[in-house]
Amino acid sequence: MPFKDLREFIARLEKEGQIQRIKEEVDWNLEAGAIIRWANEKGLPAPFFEKIKDYPDGYRIFGSPLGTQKRLAIAMDMDPNASVKEMQEEYLKRKQKPIKPALVKDAPCKENIYLGDKVDLLKLPVPFQHLCDGGRYLGTWHATINKDPDTGWANWGMYRHMLQNRNTLGIEAGPYTDFGKIHAQKYLARNKAMEVAISIGPEPISTFIAASCQPYGVSEVDIVGGIRGEPLKIVKCETVDLEVPATSEIVIEGEIRPGDEMEEGPFAEFTGYMVTLRCPRPVIRVKAITYRNSPILTMTCMGMPVIDDNVLNEVSLAADLKEVLLTRGLPVTGVSLFKEVCWTLAVVAVKVPYANVASDIAHVLWASRAGFALTYIIIVEDDVDPFNMGEVFHALATKCHPYKGIVRLEHATALSYEPWADHHERQYRIGARTYFDCTWPLDWGPADMPIKASFNNPKVYPPEVQEKALAKWHKYGY
Ligand SMILES: Cc1cc2nc3c(=O)[nH]c(=O)nc-3n(C[C@H](O)[C@H](O)[C@H](O)COP(=O)(O)O)c2cc1C
């Protein structure tokens, strides 16, 4: 059964030993961030802060809701010990059966309603996460919603929101995101204000899918229904023409007016480094805040992996990349984005159909929305398990020609978060990309083909020798 709301999810995590309730008072200023960071770096249960300095009893912060594979598996209502491969398969299977949301009238997120002059974002325990950040960040684990004015399609995403003042929030949404495209091409171009709603603390699948990369025009809320196997309950906002998950802990409504910008950033990011520049970025003028009684503010504390971002991308983004390649007829057998690394590096396993297929794989991915952030792609043959980091590194160290096998695209787009990029590249989102071809060249003759010296290779140990060795295994004393 899918979780009705975040509170049910938290109760289940507690049963599974995936939450640490913290009754000791914790400071919103760095202390909460430091605790989440330590918990992430050590793979510990998610901290649930019950007493926040300067805030009344009842205001809670929940850190790193999907920061371990177990927590994501539980959110998906799967076996907590499911493998990444199983989770990818399940995600793709359920995604193929989207379910429309159910619009409701009464919703828990309306228990407290503050409009106009009554709006005060500082009533929420907005954390200051890292000493190097440009401000307090309210939005680091949530769903931000905007609408295409021509089609009415509601786009869901996750973009950081820096607190500017009591009724103003910043936003950093890249121009390659659907949010960025709608904003620039459909509102700014027509000199119109764009309505925005932010749902903080909905049931867990809403945030999982908001952060995933779905193609333009695909309804994320229907996919949330598909993954849940049940319609998501949504409710109309008070002041904007948008709908939000009915059980959201906190909802923020507002608009981005043309040319209305304030200094934003920097912020420590998913790459593990603080690199984004402080510069003028759009702001959301907040018109309403609604929230549940005793609201729970969800947050991640970005930084060195493993964080929620890495965990979900290893499942959804990698599965989506695989689908992109299969749709183009490329016979890939697996795609992985190791959560311990960073999702700018993908590994693709392929049954090599023709010479230089690695080039096609890399270029198809780089041209896709889902593969936009890939700086590095490692292409291995299907005898390498792409989910096994040791096997992947072995292929890289032994099968990739140090000159011909490393192919660079010298002029490319980039995210602007890349730690290796210089100031100019970050400012204009330009960079470079590389793929590593770890497949044997098809134009080598059989005599040139290296023989894999492993137990299972019949060219090294004929089947009868393998069978005999295994049959006598215990007799050898093992
Ligand atoms: C925790 C977290 C924070 C994120 N912050 C940002 C951000 O500040 N800006 C951004 O452009 N993308 C950010 N992303 C990535 C986007 O959410 C992701 O690319 C999403 O697919 C965008 O949706 P859209 O293309 O439908 O707009 C973040 C992802 C996660 C998991």
The ligand as a MOL file (V3000), in Angstrom:
LIG
                    3D

  0  0  0     0  0            999 V3000
M  V30 BEGIN CTAB
M  V30 COUNTS 31 33 0 0 0
M  V30 BEGIN ATOM
M  V30 1 C 17.8470 17.7480 -3.9060 0
M  V30 2 C 17.8080 18.2590 -5.3230 0
M  V30 3 C 18.0350 19.5980 -5.5720 0
M  V30 4 C 18.0230 20.0810 -6.8840 0
M  V30 5 N 18.2420 21.4040 -7.0980 0
M  V30 6 C 18.2110 21.8900 -8.3530 0
M  V30 7 C 18.4010 23.2940 -8.5900 0
M  V30 8 O 18.6060 24.0700 -7.6600 0
M  V30 9 N 18.3480 23.7340 -9.8760 0
M  V30 10 C 18.1070 22.8820 -10.9340 0
M  V30 11 O 18.0610 23.3480 -12.0800 0
M  V30 12 N 17.9370 21.5470 -10.7350 0
M  V30 13 C 17.9750 21.0470 -9.4710 0
M  V30 14 N 17.7770 19.7040 -9.2570 0
M  V30 15 C 17.5480 18.8160 -10.4140 0
M  V30 16 C 16.1390 18.9430 -10.9470 0
M  V30 17 O 15.2020 18.7350 -9.9260 0
M  V30 18 C 15.8920 17.9180 -12.0420 0
M  V30 19 O 16.7380 18.2220 -13.1310 0
M  V30 20 C 14.4480 17.8720 -12.5090 0
M  V30 21 O 14.3320 16.8990 -13.4950 0
M  V30 22 C 13.9940 19.1780 -13.1080 0
M  V30 23 O 12.6800 19.0210 -13.5580 0
M  V30 24 P 12.1220 19.6790 -14.8940 0
M  V30 25 O 13.0750 19.3690 -16.0210 0
M  V30 26 O 10.7940 19.0210 -15.0400 0
M  V30 27 O 12.0200 21.1510 -14.6830 0
M  V30 28 C 17.7780 19.2000 -7.9560 0
M  V30 29 C 17.5390 17.8410 -7.6920 0
M  V30 30 C 17.5530 17.3740 -6.4020 0
M  V30 31 C 17.2980 15.9120 -6.1480 0
M  V30 END ATOM
M  V30 BEGIN BOND
M  V30 1 1 1 2
M  V30 2 1 2 3
M  V30 3 2 2 30
M  V30 4 2 3 4
M  V30 5 1 4 5
M  V30 6 1 4 28
M  V30 7 2 5 6
M  V30 8 1 6 7
M  V30 9 1 6 13
M  V30 10 2 7 8
M  V30 11 1 7 9
M  V30 12 1 9 10
M  V30 13 2 10 11
M  V30 14 1 10 12
M  V30 15 2 12 13
M  V30 16 1 13 14
M  V30 17 1 14 15
M  V30 18 1 14 28
M  V30 19 1 15 16
M  V30 20 1 16 17
M  V30 21 1 16 18
M  V30 22 1 18 19
M  V30 23 1 18 20
M  V30 24 1 20 21
M  V30 25 1 20 22
M  V30 26 1 22 23
M  V30 27 1 23 24
M  V30 28 2 24 25
M  V30 29 1 24 26
M  V30 30 1 24 27
M  V30 31 2 28 29
M  V30 32 1 29 30
M  V30 33 1 30 31
M  V30 END BOND
M  V30 END CTAB
M  END
